[in-house]
Structures are given as C-alpha cells and as structure tokens.
C-alpha cells in the first residue's frame, strides 16, 4: 500500500503486525474483562493515555522524502530508522516546491542542478562521496525505512498534522494516515483516533 507525496516522493506500508482484535485482546489481558462496546473501549484507551495495548501493533514504512523532511522525522526519536547511504549510493533527484514564481523556480532549479553537477563532477574526479556531498542541500531526496508501534505513530501523526508543522512533512503524515484509514483491520482504532484528535 503506497501513496505519492510531493513531486517525486512517496510513502509505502511494507508490512504490519496486529489488528483491532490484537489491541482488544491486550486490553482484556490488562482488565480480564471482555469489551461489551469495543469501539467505546478503544476511545476510552486513547482519551486516557492507556497506550500499552496499542504498542502491540507494529508497522514498517518506507519513505522517499527530501532530506529536510527525513531529518525532522528522525528528530522524533520514536521507532527504528534505516536510511539509504549517501556515501554508498549518491544523490539524484531534488524537491521543487509548488507555488514559486517563474523567476524563483528558474533560480532554484538552476542552483540545485549546479550543486548536483558539481557533486557528480567531484565524485568523477575521485573525491569521496561523503566529502563531495557537502555541496548538496537538504532538498535532495533520500530513502529510509521506519519501524514504529501504533501508539508512537499516533504521537507522530498528532505533531506532524498540526497547522504549525512544516507543510511538506504534513503531506507525509497525511499520506500515512490515509494508508491507515484504508486498512480494514484498524477501522475501529482509526475511528477512535479521529474522535480524539
């Protein structure tokens, strides 16, 4: 399951473990009671911070995003990240924001292309990639994998979907939420989350 994001980015759900039933099963472990109203129990747990049951659902996502989005994402320090090595793989595409004037877009693309050409020329001349990449900006695309439990994922969604969050990062959070909303296995959880946020 994947969604395109920005001009050349994407997010893909690679795998997940858990479901509504797993979360409700863990709630039963905690309380030794069957939920007469499973949706109400989910809503109660979310509203009152009973997070442990949600931590038994785990996701692995793959992202293709500008470096500045990846750095903001990794600052949350939740989950496990693996990033493509710029030292081993190099760089290619860069992000071009919408809404620029024709002049600004021309200057922006020209500067980014010059940086990329300079990088490629220096690497071709024998300079190490890890040194040559110093001329590149954070708008170049990178790829990374993120493994995270559902409670931590909700934490990230709440912070990165706020109006004050950077627009580009918000697009990735919206894409992840769209993927989660399309998963039948988490329909009850997502409805409860929508009632809390």
N, C-alpha and C positions, 0 to 999 in steps of 0.2 A: 504494500500500500504506500503510495508516494504522492507528493504534491510539489508542483513547481513553485518556486519562490523567487522574487526579484527578477532580474533579467536573465541570469544564467545559473541560478541556484535551485536547490531542491532539498526536500527532506523526505526520508523513506523510513517507514517502520520495518525493520528487518525481522524482528521476532519479539514475542511477548510470552509471558508465563503468568497465568492467573485469570480470574474472571469475577463476575458478581458473586458467584457461588463460593469461590475461594475466600473472598473477603467476608462474606456472611458466615462461612464456616469458622473463620478465625474469630469473629465476633462471638460465635457460640462457644468457642474454646474459652474465651475470656469470661463469659457470663453464665455458661452452662444452661442457656435458655435458647429456645427456637424463636426466631423472629416472626411474630404474627403479621407485622407490617414491614417487610424487608426494605421498602423504599424509605419509610419513616426511620428505620434503624440507620440506614446509610446517611440520611440527612442529619440525624442526631450526632452520629460519629464525626461527620465533617464539621458541623457547627461547634462542637465542643472539643475539638482537637484530639479525638481518640484515633491517633494516626497509626498505631502499630498494625492494625488489621489491613490497612491499605499498603503497608510496606511489603506484603507478600505478593503483590502484583508487580512484575518487573518488565521493563521494556528496553529494547535496544534499537536506537535510531541511528541512521547515517545522515549527515548533513553535508551539503555543498554550499558554503557561505563565504562572504568576504571575511578576510582576516579580522577586521574590527568587530564583526558580529561574533566570530568564534572566541575572541578574547573576552568580550563581555559575557558570553555564555559560560566560559570556563571560570570566570571570577565567582560564580555562584558556589563553586566547590561542593556540588552535590552530584553524586554519581561517579562514574568512571569514564574518562575520555581517552581516546587514542586518535592522534592526528597524523595525517599524511606528512611525511618528512620532506620539507622543502630542501633539505640538504641532499636527499637521495633522488627526489622526483622533479624538482624545479617548479617553475610557475608559468602560467599561460594567460588565462582569461582574467579580466578585471571587471568590477562592477561599475556600471554607468547609471547614476541616479536619473529618475524621470524629472521633468519639470524645469530643466535648465534652459536658459535662453540659448539660441543658436550659437552665439559667440562663446558663452561659458562652456557649452558642450564641446565645441571645437577645441578650445584651450585645454579642457580637462582631458579629452581623449588623446590629444597631441602629447601632453605631458606624460600620461600613463604609457602611451606607446613608446615614447622616448626612453622612459625608465626600463621598460621591458626589453627594448632593443639594446640598451646599454648593458643590462644584466646578461642577456644572451651573448653579446659580443665578448664581455669579460670572461664568461664561462668558456666560450670557444677559444679564447686566448690562453686558457689554462688556469684561470683564477678559480678557487674553490667556490662551489655554490653557496656555502654558508657565509662566505665573505662577500661575494658579489650581490647577494640578496639584500644587502644593506641599502641599495639604491631604490628598492621597491617600496611602495606604500602599502597601507593596510586595506586598500580596496581590492587587492588581488584575491582571487578565490582560493580557498583551501577546502579540504575534505576531512571530516572527523566522525568518529563513532561515539555515541553517548549511551551508556547503560545506566538506568535510573529506576528507582521504585516509584510507585504511583503517588505516594504522599509527597516525595521530593519533587516529582513532576508537577503536582498541583502548586507547590511553592513557587516554582519557576514560572508557571503559567500566570499566577497571580501578579508576580512582579513585572513580567515582560509584556503583559497585555494591558498594563496601566497606561493612561493617556500620556504620562510623562516619560515613558520608556521610548528609546530611540525607535523611529518608525521602521527601520529595516529589521531590527531584532523583533519587533512586534509582529512583522509579517511571518517570521518563522514560528513564533508562538501560536499565531492564529492557524497556521498550517498544521501544526502538531495537534491542536485542539480539534480541528476539522477531521483529522485522521482518527482521533479517539472517539469523536462523536459518531463516526461511521462504523464503529466496531459494535456489533450486536452484543458481544459478551460484556460490555461495560455500559450498556444502556442505562441501567439503574444508577450506577455511580455517576455517570455524566449528568443525568437529570438532577441528582442531588447536588453535584458540584455547581450546576447552573443556578440552583436555588440559593446557594450560599454566597457565590461571588457577587 
